[in-house]
């Protein structure tokens, strides 16, 4: 007889396999005590839509949202995240029976509604837990300090509870393995030493404390332990302090810095240039003043920058680091007090997909190179003092552009024929300029358009059915305050259903435009001073039954108006300067 010798590790593996098979045969693939704990957990919930309807039978490992170890059969994962609307979320009060799941490593109850119930302190006994997500769960009260016992925890998200507050974070440093912490929306206004507490988390990679009522910070940390921090979000707090006097400028590992709407003021410090790993910078909606520091040139990895709604003087565009030109894909500088001109090299920002520099004081021409920015999806340069023509948009290269707003400038010339090649456009606004000439019929090929505004220019000529040939998605149309004649047949059925239409001072007469009868979804319609004559058509009050704003002034309309109009949603209606009379009925 031959003796078979096995390595001890192989013997252990065989024994485990035997145990697994035995458990599956005898115990239904589930540890009975854990099954009972789960059923008790289920009974504590309000589940009107039966999300836990699969929770029956012997094998709890097959229940929806439950994950078990293939080796031991213990429950190691519980994922009851609500993926849909609040209407099918779980409710009630979480049972402490979950503390019996001693092998649990992953717990996600996010986007449910526990009606401001407290987080059970018994969670602190789940010593093997590594992932805990209670975001948007609507817990209330204080965070139990027993969570500090979860020494293996790597991910903790308690954000956006209904009325959660935390006067003390002394339990937090015990989570020494924590890599991601999100307490956004938790009231931390009474925590004066929050910087020191988070600084004691040496493994931290992500820190989100947005909308926490924080009103204090420190300028420096004597011994920073945050050597792995890459994402820092302190947005929507009330620091009311100088931007330059903050501890995070010393954390040079940060890749994403979010400080939006945090009451920060003063200049952007030179220390920004030390963050050479920075990929995203959000300083918008603060009180920042002064010019950009020259050290900005060190940010060669910059991909997203948002400085809108500040008072940053000078020409920011000229300070953009040229080593990041091929990486930068979002730039939002609207309402930032920009001056100067658009740089001629702007076409070198080949990766840029979002550019908003509206509401500034930019002058000069739109550089021709802008038309070569083929990655652009969103472009808003409205409300500046730009001059010249629209030649960059007639080259046909910007096929990814879906949003284009050039309104409220001093642009001249005509609308280029090549505009028809911008086939992805859904929003086009060139209103309030000094553009002239006829509107090219090719605009009717832009089938994705939902918003078209060319009002308050000097366009002239005829608008025909061909101008709207493929505009099946159009909802907003503004042709007002031009010298346009709408020549649309009486039997024409428009391909669109507008919600807003502005035609003031266009020539739409002499008869009331028959195609309007198809606009049954319209909320605002302006036909003032459009040279229409005669009586209102019989269908008029039916079509506009649900309309909220209607303007027909300064025409030559006549006939009787009913004394009592049944228009329940109407907020504004102007029929003045016509020849109507009021019926006696």
C-alpha positions as CSV (number, residue, x, y, z in Angstrom):
1,X,0.0,0.0,0.0
2,X,1.4,3.4,-1.0
3,X,1.2,6.2,1.5
4,X,0.0,9.6,0.2
5,X,1.7,12.5,1.8
6,X,0.0,15.9,1.6
7,X,1.3,19.4,2.4
8,X,-0.5,20.8,5.6
9,X,-2.0,23.7,3.5
10,X,-3.5,21.2,1.1
11,X,-5.0,19.3,4.0
12,X,-6.6,22.5,5.4
13,X,-8.0,23.3,2.0
14,X,-9.5,19.8,1.6
15,X,-11.1,20.0,5.1
16,X,-12.6,23.4,4.3
17,X,-14.0,22.0,1.0
18,X,-15.6,19.1,3.0
19,X,-17.1,21.5,5.5
20,X,-18.5,23.7,2.8
21,X,-20.2,20.8,1.1
22,X,-21.5,19.5,4.4
23,X,-22.9,22.9,5.2
24,X,-24.5,23.1,1.9
25,X,-26.2,19.7,2.3
26,X,-27.2,19.9,5.9
27,X,-27.6,23.6,6.6
28,X,-29.0,24.9,3.3
29,X,-25.8,26.9,2.6
30,X,-26.3,29.4,5.5
31,X,-25.3,29.7,9.1
32,X,-28.6,29.3,11.0
33,X,-27.8,32.0,13.7
34,X,-27.0,34.5,11.0
35,X,-30.2,33.6,9.1
36,X,-32.2,34.4,12.2
37,X,-30.4,37.7,12.7
38,X,-31.2,38.7,9.1
39,X,-34.8,37.8,9.5
40,X,-35.0,39.9,12.7
41,X,-33.2,42.7,10.7
42,X,-35.8,42.4,8.0
43,X,-38.7,42.6,10.5
44,X,-37.5,46.0,11.7
45,X,-38.0,47.5,8.3
46,X,-41.0,49.0,6.6
47,X,-40.9,47.4,3.1
48,X,-44.1,48.2,1.3
49,X,-42.7,47.3,-2.1
50,X,-41.3,43.9,-1.1
51,X,-37.6,44.6,-1.8
52,X,-36.8,41.9,0.6
53,X,-39.4,39.4,-0.7
54,X,-36.6,36.9,-1.5
55,X,-35.7,36.7,2.2
56,X,-37.3,33.3,3.0
57,X,-36.1,29.7,3.0
58,X,-33.1,28.1,4.5
59,X,-30.3,29.4,2.3
60,X,-29.9,33.1,3.3
61,X,-26.8,33.2,1.0
62,X,-29.2,33.3,-1.9
63,X,-31.3,36.2,-0.6
64,X,-31.1,39.4,-2.6
65,X,-28.4,41.7,-1.2
66,X,-26.8,39.1,1.0
67,X,-23.3,37.8,0.2
68,X,-21.6,34.9,1.9
69,X,-18.0,33.5,2.1
70,X,-17.5,30.6,-0.3
71,X,-15.2,29.0,2.3
72,X,-17.1,29.4,5.5
73,X,-20.7,30.3,4.6
74,X,-20.7,33.3,6.9
75,X,-22.5,36.4,5.8
76,X,-19.8,38.9,4.8
77,X,-21.7,41.4,2.7
78,X,-25.1,43.1,3.0
79,X,-25.9,45.5,0.2
80,X,-29.4,47.0,0.5
81,X,-28.7,50.2,-1.3
82,X,-31.8,51.8,-2.8
83,X,-31.1,52.2,-6.5
84,X,-34.3,53.9,-7.4
85,X,-36.6,56.6,-6.0
86,X,-37.5,57.2,-2.4
87,X,-40.9,55.5,-3.1
88,X,-39.3,52.1,-2.9
89,X,-36.8,52.7,-0.2
90,X,-36.7,50.8,3.1
91,X,-37.9,52.6,6.2
92,X,-38.3,52.0,9.9
93,X,-35.7,51.7,12.6
94,X,-32.6,49.5,12.1
95,X,-32.6,46.5,14.4
96,X,-29.6,45.8,16.6
97,X,-29.7,42.1,15.5
98,X,-27.2,43.1,12.8
99,X,-24.6,42.9,15.5
100,X,-24.9,39.1,15.4
101,X,-23.3,39.1,11.9
102,X,-19.8,39.0,13.4
103,X,-18.1,38.2,10.0
104,X,-19.7,41.1,8.1
105,X,-17.2,43.1,6.1
106,X,-19.4,45.2,3.8
107,X,-22.6,47.1,4.8
108,X,-24.5,49.4,2.5
109,X,-27.9,50.8,3.4
110,X,-27.5,54.1,1.4
111,X,-30.5,56.0,-0.1
112,X,-33.1,54.4,2.3
113,X,-35.2,56.4,4.8
114,X,-35.0,55.7,8.5
115,X,-37.0,58.8,9.5
116,X,-34.3,60.4,11.7
117,X,-33.8,57.2,13.8
118,X,-30.4,56.9,15.4
119,X,-27.5,54.8,14.2
120,X,-27.4,51.8,16.6
121,X,-24.4,51.8,18.8
122,X,-24.2,48.0,18.5
123,X,-22.6,48.5,15.0
124,X,-19.4,49.0,17.0
125,X,-19.2,45.3,17.6
126,X,-18.8,44.4,13.9
127,X,-15.0,44.3,14.3
128,X,-14.4,42.9,10.8
129,X,-16.3,45.6,9.0
130,X,-14.3,47.4,6.3
131,X,-17.0,49.2,4.3
132,X,-19.9,51.2,5.8
133,X,-22.1,53.3,3.7
134,X,-25.1,55.1,5.3
135,X,-25.2,58.0,2.8
136,X,-28.6,59.7,2.2
137,X,-30.2,57.3,4.8
138,X,-31.9,60.0,6.9
139,X,-30.4,59.0,10.2
140,X,-30.6,61.6,13.0
141,X,-28.9,62.4,16.3
142,X,-25.3,62.1,17.1
143,X,-23.0,59.6,15.5
144,X,-22.3,56.8,18.1
145,X,-18.7,56.9,19.3
146,X,-18.7,53.1,19.2
147,X,-18.0,53.4,15.5
148,X,-14.5,54.1,16.6
149,X,-14.2,50.4,17.6
150,X,-14.3,49.4,13.9
151,X,-10.5,49.3,13.7
152,X,-10.5,47.6,10.3
153,X,-12.8,50.1,8.6
154,X,-11.5,51.5,5.4
155,X,-14.5,53.3,3.9
156,X,-17.1,55.3,6.0
157,X,-19.8,57.4,4.4
158,X,-22.4,59.0,6.7
159,X,-23.2,61.9,4.4
160,X,-26.5,63.7,3.9
161,X,-28.4,62.4,6.9
162,X,-31.6,64.2,7.8
163,X,-30.6,65.8,11.1
164,X,-27.3,64.3,12.1
165,X,-24.9,66.2,14.2
166,X,-21.6,65.4,15.9
167,X,-20.2,67.6,18.7
168,X,-17.2,65.4,19.2
169,X,-14.9,63.5,16.8
170,X,-12.6,62.0,19.4
171,X,-13.6,58.5,18.3
172,X,-12.4,59.2,14.7
173,X,-8.6,58.7,15.2
174,X,-9.1,55.1,16.3
175,X,-10.0,54.3,12.6
176,X,-6.3,54.2,11.6
177,X,-6.9,52.2,8.4
178,X,-9.6,54.6,7.1
179,X,-9.0,55.5,3.5
180,X,-12.3,57.3,2.6
181,X,-14.3,59.5,5.0
182,X,-17.5,61.4,3.9
183,X,-19.4,63.3,6.6
184,X,-20.9,65.8,4.2
185,X,-24.1,67.3,5.6
186,X,-23.4,66.3,9.2
187,X,-23.4,69.3,11.5
188,X,-19.9,69.6,12.8
189,X,-20.2,73.3,13.9
190,X,-19.3,72.4,17.5
191,X,-16.2,70.5,16.6
192,X,-13.3,72.9,17.1
193,X,-10.5,70.5,16.6
194,X,-11.6,68.8,13.4
195,X,-8.4,69.4,11.5
196,X,-6.3,67.7,14.2
197,X,-8.7,64.8,14.3
198,X,-8.6,64.0,10.6
199,X,-4.8,64.6,10.7
200,X,-4.6,61.5,12.8
201,X,-5.8,59.3,10.0
202,X,-2.5,58.4,8.2
203,X,-4.2,56.2,5.5
204,X,-6.8,58.7,4.5
205,X,-7.1,59.1,0.7
206,X,-10.5,60.9,0.4
207,X,-11.9,63.5,2.9
208,X,-15.4,65.0,2.2
209,X,-16.7,67.5,4.7
210,X,-19.0,69.6,2.5
211,X,-21.9,71.5,4.1
212,X,-20.9,70.6,7.6
213,X,-21.2,74.1,9.2
214,X,-17.5,74.4,9.7
215,X,-16.5,77.9,10.6
216,X,-12.9,77.4,11.8
217,X,-9.7,76.3,10.3
218,X,-5.9,76.5,11.0
219,X,-3.1,77.8,8.9
220,X,-0.7,75.0,9.5
221,X,-0.3,71.5,11.0
222,X,2.9,71.0,13.0
223,X,3.2,67.3,12.0
224,X,1.0,66.4,9.0
225,X,0.1,62.7,8.7
226,X,-2.1,63.1,5.6
227,X,0.6,61.9,3.3
228,X,-1.9,59.9,1.1
229,X,-4.7,62.5,0.8
230,X,-5.7,62.9,-2.8
231,X,-9.3,64.3,-2.6
232,X,-10.3,67.1,-0.2
233,X,-13.8,68.6,-0.3
234,X,-14.5,71.4,2.2
235,X,-17.2,73.2,0.0
236,X,-20.2,75.0,1.3
237,X,-18.9,75.9,4.7
238,X,-18.5,79.3,6.4
239,X,-14.8,79.7,7.1
240,X,-14.9,83.5,6.4
241,X,-11.1,83.5,6.4
242,X,-8.3,84.2,4.0
243,X,-7.7,81.5,1.5
244,X,-3.9,81.6,1.9
245,X,-4.0,80.9,5.7
246,X,-5.0,77.2,5.5
247,X,-3.3,73.9,6.4
248,X,-4.1,72.1,3.2
249,X,-1.5,74.0,1.1
250,X,1.1,71.8,2.8
251,X,-0.6,68.6,1.6
252,X,1.1,68.4,-1.8
253,X,-0.4,64.9,-2.6
254,X,-3.9,66.4,-3.2
255,X,-5.2,65.8,-6.7
256,X,-8.7,67.2,-6.3
257,X,-9.3,70.3,-4.1
258,X,-12.9,71.5,-3.7
259,X,-13.5,74.7,-1.8
260,X,-16.6,76.0,-3.6
261,X,-18.8,78.5,-1.6
262,X,-16.8,78.4,1.6
263,X,-16.5,82.1,2.4
264,X,-12.8,82.2,1.5
265,X,-11.3,85.6,0.5
266,X,-8.0,87.2,-0.5
267,X,-5.6,86.2,-3.2
268,X,-4.7,82.7,-4.4
269,X,-1.4,82.0,-2.7
270,X,1.8,81.1,-4.4
271,X,1.7,77.8,-2.5
272,X,-0.8,76.6,-5.1
273,X,2.2,75.9,-7.3
274,X,3.5,73.3,-4.8
275,X,0.5,71.1,-5.6
276,X,2.1,69.6,-8.7
277,X,-0.2,66.6,-8.5
278,X,-3.4,68.7,-8.7
279,X,-5.9,67.6,-11.3
280,X,-9.0,69.5,-10.2
281,X,-9.3,72.9,-8.6
282,X,-12.7,74.3,-7.5
283,X,-12.5,77.8,-5.9
284,X,-15.8,79.1,-7.3
285,X,-18.4,81.2,-5.5
286,X,-16.0,82.8,-2.9
287,X,-14.6,86.2,-2.4
288,X,-11.2,85.7,-4.0
289,X,-9.4,88.7,-5.4
290,X,-6.2,89.5,-7.2
291,X,-4.4,88.0,-10.1
292,X,-3.5,84.4,-10.5
293,X,0.0,83.5,-9.1
294,X,2.8,82.8,-11.6
295,X,3.3,79.4,-9.8
296,X,0.2,78.2,-11.6
297,X,2.6,77.2,-14.4
298,X,3.6,74.2,-12.2
299,X,0.2,72.5,-12.4
300,X,1.0,70.3,-15.4
301,X,-1.6,67.7,-14.4
302,X,-4.5,70.2,-14.3
303,X,-7.7,68.8,-15.9
304,X,-10.5,70.8,-14.3
305,X,-10.5,74.3,-13.0
306,X,-13.5,76.3,-11.7
307,X,-13.1,79.9,-10.4
308,X,-16.4,81.3,-11.4
309,X,-18.1,84.0,-9.3
310,X,-15.0,85.6,-7.9
311,X,-13.2,88.9,-8.4
312,X,-10.0,87.6,-10.1
313,X,-8.5,90.5,-11.9
314,X,-6.5,90.4,-15.1
315,X,-6.1,87.8,-17.8
316,X,-6.3,84.3,-16.3
317,X,-6.2,82.6,-19.7
318,X,-2.6,83.9,-20.2
319,X,-1.6,82.2,-16.9
320,X,-2.8,78.7,-17.8
321,X,0.1,76.3,-17.7
322,X,1.0,75.3,-21.2
323,X,2.2,71.9,-19.9
324,X,-1.5,71.2,-19.1
325,X,-2.9,72.2,-22.5
326,X,-3.3,68.7,-23.7
327,X,-5.0,67.6,-20.4
328,X,-7.3,70.4,-19.5
329,X,-10.9,69.4,-20.3
330,X,-13.1,71.7,-18.1
331,X,-12.6,75.5,-17.5
332,X,-15.3,77.6,-15.8
333,X,-14.4,81.2,-15.4
334,X,-17.8,82.9,-15.8
335,X,-18.4,86.0,-13.7
336,X,-14.8,86.1,-12.5
337,X,-14.0,89.7,-13.6
338,X,-11.8,88.6,-16.5
339,X,-10.3,91.3,-18.7
340,X,-8.2,91.1,-21.9
341,X,-8.7,89.1,-25.0
342,X,-9.1,85.4,-25.8
343,X,-5.6,84.1,-26.6
344,X,-4.8,83.2,-30.1
345,X,-3.4,79.9,-28.9
346,X,-6.7,78.8,-27.4
347,X,-7.0,76.2,-30.2
348,X,-4.1,74.3,-28.5
349,X,-6.5,73.3,-25.7
350,X,-7.2,70.1,-27.6
351,X,-8.8,68.2,-24.8
352,X,-11.1,71.0,-23.6
353,X,-14.7,69.8,-23.6
354,X,-16.3,72.5,-21.3
355,X,-15.5,76.3,-21.5
356,X,-17.5,78.9,-19.8
357,X,-16.1,82.5,-19.8
358,X,-19.4,84.3,-19.8
359,X,-20.3,87.4,-17.8
360,X,-16.8,89.0,-18.0
361,X,-15.2,92.0,-19.7
362,X,-13.4,90.3,-22.5
363,X,-12.8,92.3,-25.7
364,X,-11.4,91.6,-29.2
365,X,-12.2,89.0,-31.7
366,X,-13.0,85.3,-31.3
367,X,-9.8,83.6,-32.4
368,X,-10.0,81.5,-35.5
369,X,-8.3,78.6,-33.7
370,X,-11.4,78.2,-31.5
371,X,-13.0,76.5,-34.4
372,X,-10.4,73.7,-34.3
373,X,-11.3,72.7,-30.7
374,X,-13.0,69.5,-31.8
375,X,-13.4,68.2,-28.2
376,X,-15.6,71.1,-27.1
377,X,-19.1,70.1,-26.0
378,X,-20.1,73.2,-24.1
379,X,-19.1,76.7,-25.0
380,X,-20.5,79.9,-23.4
381,X,-18.8,83.2,-24.1
382,X,-21.9,85.3,-23.7
383,X,-22.2,88.7,-21.9
384,X,-18.8,90.0,-22.9
385,X,-17.7,92.8,-25.3
386,X,-16.4,90.6,-28.1
387,X,-16.5,92.0,-31.7
388,X,-16.0,90.5,-35.1
389,X,-17.8,87.7,-36.9
390,X,-18.7,84.0,-36.4
391,X,-16.1,82.6,-38.8
392,X,-14.7,80.1,-36.4
393,X,-18.1,78.3,-36.2
394,X,-18.4,78.0,-40.0
395,X,-15.5,75.7,-40.4
396,X,-17.5,72.6,-39.5
397,X,-14.9,71.1,-37.3
398,X,-16.8,71.4,-33.9
399,X,-19.0,68.3,-34.5
400,X,-19.1,67.5,-30.7
401,X,-20.4,70.9,-29.7
402,X,-23.9,70.7,-28.1
403,X,-24.2,74.0,-26.3
404,X,-23.1,77.3,-27.9
405,X,-24.0,80.6,-26.3
406,X,-22.6,83.8,-27.9
407,X,-25.4,86.1,-26.8
408,X,-25.0,89.7,-25.5
409,X,-21.8,90.6,-27.3
410,X,-21.1,93.0,-30.2
411,X,-20.6,90.4,-32.9
412,X,-21.3,91.5,-36.5
413,X,-21.6,89.9,-39.9
414,X,-23.8,87.0,-40.9
415,X,-24.6,83.5,-39.6
416,X,-22.1,81.2,-41.6
417,X,-23.5,78.5,-43.9
418,X,-21.2,76.0,-42.1
419,X,-23.3,76.3,-39.0
420,X,-25.3,73.3,-40.4
421,X,-22.3,71.1,-39.8
422,X,-22.5,71.5,-36.0
423,X,-24.7,68.5,-36.0
424,X,-24.6,67.9,-32.2
425,X,-26.0,71.3,-31.3
426,X,-28.9,71.2,-28.9
427,X,-28.6,74.8,-27.6
428,X,-27.8,77.8,-29.9
429,X,-28.0,81.3,-28.6
430,X,-26.6,84.2,-30.7
431,X,-29.2,86.8,-29.5
432,X,-28.5,90.4,-28.6
433,X,-25.7,91.0,-31.1
434,X,-25.5,93.1,-34.3
435,X,-25.6,90.2,-36.8
436,X,-27.1,90.8,-40.2
437,X,-28.2,89.1,-43.4
438,X,-30.5,86.2,-44.0
439,X,-30.8,83.1,-41.8
440,X,-29.3,80.1,-43.7
441,X,-31.8,77.3,-44.4
442,X,-29.2,74.8,-43.3
443,X,-30.1,75.6,-39.7
444,X,-33.1,73.3,-40.3
445,X,-30.8,70.3,-40.5
446,X,-29.7,70.6,-36.8
447,X,-32.1,67.9,-35.6
448,X,-30.8,67.9,-32.1
449,X,-31.7,71.5,-31.4
450,X,-34.0,72.1,-28.4
451,X,-33.1,75.8,-27.9
452,X,-32.7,78.3,-30.8
453,X,-32.4,82.0,-30.0
454,X,-31.4,84.6,-32.7
455,X,-33.5,87.5,-31.3
456,X,-32.5,91.1,-31.0
457,X,-30.2,91.2,-34.1
458,X,-30.5,92.7,-37.5
459,X,-31.4,89.6,-39.5
460,X,-33.7,90.1,-42.5
461,X,-35.3,88.0,-45.2
462,X,-37.7,85.1,-45.2
463,X,-38.1,82.3,-42.8
464,X,-39.6,79.3,-44.6
465,X,-40.6,75.8,-43.7
466,X,-37.2,74.6,-44.8
467,X,-35.7,76.4,-41.9
468,X,-37.5,74.0,-39.5
469,X,-37.3,70.9,-41.7
470,X,-35.6,68.6,-39.1
471,X,-36.1,70.5,-35.9
472,X,-38.2,67.7,-34.3
473,X,-36.8,68.4,-30.8
474,X,-37.2,72.2,-30.7
475,X,-38.8,73.5,-27.5
476,X,-37.6,77.1,-27.3
477,X,-37.6,79.5,-30.3
478,X,-36.8,83.2,-30.3
479,X,-36.8,85.1,-33.6
480,X,-38.0,88.4,-32.1
481,X,-36.8,91.9,-32.8
482,X,-35.4,91.2,-36.3
483,X,-36.7,92.2,-39.7
484,X,-37.8,88.7,-40.6
485,X,-40.9,87.6,-42.6
486,X,-42.3,84.2,-41.7
487,X,-43.6,82.5,-44.8
488,X,-45.2,79.3,-43.6
489,X,-48.1,77.6,-45.4
490,X,-51.6,77.5,-44.0
491,X,-51.5,73.7,-44.1
492,X,-47.9,73.4,-42.7
493,X,-47.6,71.0,-39.8
494,X,-44.5,72.0,-37.8
495,X,-42.2,69.1,-36.7
496,X,-41.8,70.6,-33.2
497,X,-44.0,71.3,-30.2
498,X,-42.8,74.5,-28.5
499,X,-43.0,75.4,-24.8
500,X,-41.7,78.9,-25.5
501,X,-42.0,81.0,-28.7
502,X,-40.9,84.6,-29.2
503,X,-41.7,86.3,-32.5
504,X,-42.2,89.9,-31.5
505,X,-41.7,92.4,-34.3
506,X,-41.4,89.7,-37.0
507,X,-43.9,89.8,-39.9
508,X,-46.2,86.9,-39.5
509,X,-49.3,88.3,-41.2
510,X,-51.7,89.1,-42.5
511,X,-53.7,86.1,-41.3
512,X,-53.3,84.7,-37.8
513,X,-50.6,82.0,-38.3
514,X,-52.4,78.7,-38.7
515,X,-49.4,76.5,-37.7
516,X,-49.8,77.9,-34.1
517,X,-52.8,75.5,-33.6
518,X,-50.3,72.6,-33.3
519,X,-48.5,74.2,-30.4
520,X,-50.6,72.7,-27.6
521,X,-47.7,72.5,-25.1
522,X,-46.8,76.1,-25.3
523,X,-46.4,78.0,-22.0
524,X,-45.2,81.4,-23.3
525,X,-46.0,82.9,-26.7
526,X,-45.1,86.4,-27.9
527,X,-46.8,87.5,-31.1
528,X,-46.7,91.2,-30.3
529,X,-46.3,93.6,-33.2
530,X,-46.3,90.8,-35.8
531,X,-48.6,92.4,-38.4
532,X,-51.5,90.0,-38.0
533,X,-55.1,91.0,-38.9
534,X,-58.6,89.9,-38.4
535,X,-60.4,87.7,-35.9
536,X,-58.9,85.1,-33.7
537,X,-59.4,81.6,-35.1
538,X,-62.0,79.4,-33.5
539,X,-59.4,77.0,-32.0
540,X,-57.5,79.9,-30.3
541,X,-58.8,79.6,-26.8
542,X,-58.7,75.8,-26.9
543,X,-55.0,75.7,-27.8
544,X,-54.0,78.3,-25.2
545,X,-56.1,76.8,-22.4
546,X,-53.0,75.8,-20.4
547,X,-50.8,78.6,-21.5
548,X,-49.3,80.9,-18.8
549,X,-48.1,83.9,-20.8
550,X,-49.6,85.3,-24.0
551,X,-48.7,88.5,-25.7
552,X,-50.7,89.8,-28.8
553,X,-50.3,93.5,-28.4
554,X,-49.8,96.0,-31.3
555,X,-51.5,94.1,-34.0
556,X,-54.7,94.7,-35.9
557,X,-56.8,91.9,-34.4
558,X,-60.5,92.4,-34.0
559,X,-63.7,90.7,-33.0
560,X,-65.4,90.0,-29.7
561,X,-63.7,88.8,-26.6
562,X,-65.6,86.8,-24.1
563,X,-66.2,88.6,-20.8
564,X,-65.2,85.6,-18.8
565,X,-62.1,83.7,-20.1
566,X,-61.6,80.2,-18.7
567,X,-57.8,80.2,-18.7
568,X,-56.8,78.6,-15.3
569,X,-53.0,78.8,-15.7
570,X,-52.7,82.2,-17.3
571,X,-50.4,84.6,-15.4
572,X,-49.9,87.3,-18.0
573,X,-51.9,88.2,-21.1
574,X,-51.5,91.4,-23.1
575,X,-54.1,92.1,-25.9
576,X,-53.6,95.9,-25.9
577,X,-53.4,98.1,-29.0
578,X,-55.8,96.0,-31.1
579,X,-59.4,96.5,-32.2
580,X,-61.1,94.0,-29.9
581,X,-64.5,94.5,-28.4
582,X,-65.9,92.8,-25.4
583,X,-69.0,90.7,-25.9
584,X,-72.1,91.4,-23.8
585,X,-72.5,87.8,-22.7
